[in-house]
């Protein structure tokens, strides 16, 4: 089983079983680390479901922020994601037009007018875009930070 570390991260072991009140999850692989903790890919035992689980660092302030995140995610899960995911809608539209944006990143997702239309979002910067039907032969694919 895993152990704690000096920075508050739980040290996971592959195939370790994480237990919640309702389910058991087997750790398959490490996915990433951030300010608040780490994310692992897990298999939900008794099902064929593969899930991502965020394990917070062992700090009281992170625990409170984790509770807030759970509340927000619970609220969002009750919404129709397809209806509100404007970036996914934009990407579907581009696909239907046979286009690839090729440089999608937070800086290229903009609020149109935060005062008059606070929830209207636009995908911008089509400088790296291309047609799907055309062969793309270029050394530049996307910003290095997002690879």
N, C-alpha and C positions, 0 to 999 in steps of 0.2 A: 504494500500500500504506500501511498504518497506521504510526504512529510512537508513541514513548513520550511520557509526560507527566511533569511534575514530581512528581505524587503517586503514580506507579507504575502508573497505568492505561495500557493500550495504546490508542492512538487509532485506532479502526477506521474504515474507509471502506466505504460500501455497495457490494456486489458484490465486495469483496475476497475472495480465496480463502484459507481457513485449511487448512493441511495437517497431518494426523496421520500416524502410521506406516502406517495402513491406508486412510484415506479423505481426501477433499477436501471442504470445506464452503464454500459461497458465502454470505456475509453478506447477509441480506435486510433486517433492521432491528434496531435497538437495543431491548431489552426493559426493562432496568433496571440500576441500579448499587447496590452494597452495600459493606460494610466491606472485604470481601476482593477485590472486583473488579467485573466487569460481566457481564451476560448478553445474548447476542444470539440472534436467531432466524436459523437457517441452513437452507439446502437442502443435503442430502447428495448430492453429484454422483453421477450414474449411477443414482440411484433417485428415487422421488417422495416420499421421506421428508423431512419438515420436523422439525428438532430444535432444542432450546435448548442453547447452549454457554456455559459459564461460563469467562471468561478472568480468571485471577487477576492481581492487581497484582504488580509485579516486586519482591517482598520475600522473603527466605529463609524467614521465619516463615510467610508466607502459602503458600509452596510446600509446606512440611511439612503445614500444615493441609489443603491441597488433596489431598495424598496420602492423608491420613486419611479425607477425605470420599469419595474414589474407592473406598477399601477398604470403607467402610460401605455405599456405594451398590451395590457389587458383591455384598456379602453380602445386602442387602435384595432385590436383583433375583432372587435364587434362591428367594425366598419367594413364596408365593401371596398376592399383594397383596389380593385380594378377601376372603380369609379373615381378614386381620389389620387391614384398614382400617376401624376401628370408626366413624369419622366418616362415611365413605361408606356404611356399612351403616345408620347412623342416618338419613342423608339419604334413602336408598332407602325406608326404612320410612315416613318422613314423606310422601314422594311417594305411596306406596301408600295412605296415609290421606287424601291430598288436602290436605296441609298444607304451608305455607311457613314456615320458621323466621324468616327476614328479618333476623337479627342474629347470624349465625354469625361468631365471631372467637375468638382464642385464650383470652380470658377466659371464654368460654362453653363451653369444653371442659375438663371436670374429671375428676381421678382420684377415684373413689368412696371408697376407703379404701386409701391408699398402703401401710399396714402389713399388713393382712389380705388385701387383694385388689389387689396392686400394679399389675396391668395392666387393671383394669376401669375403663373410661372412660364418661362420660356427657356428653351434650349438654344444657346447661341454659339457662335464661332464655328462656321462650317469650312474654315480654311483648309482643314485636312480631310474633308469629306470626299467621297468618291462614289461612283456608280458600282453596284455589285457586279454588273455584267462586264465591266472593264477590268482587265488584269492590272493589279496594282504592283508596279515595280519601283519601289522607292526605299531608300535607306531609313527614312523617317516614318515611323508607324504611329507613335503616340508619345506623350510626355513621359520621360523616364520615371518620374515619381510614381506614376500609376501603373507601371508594369508589374 
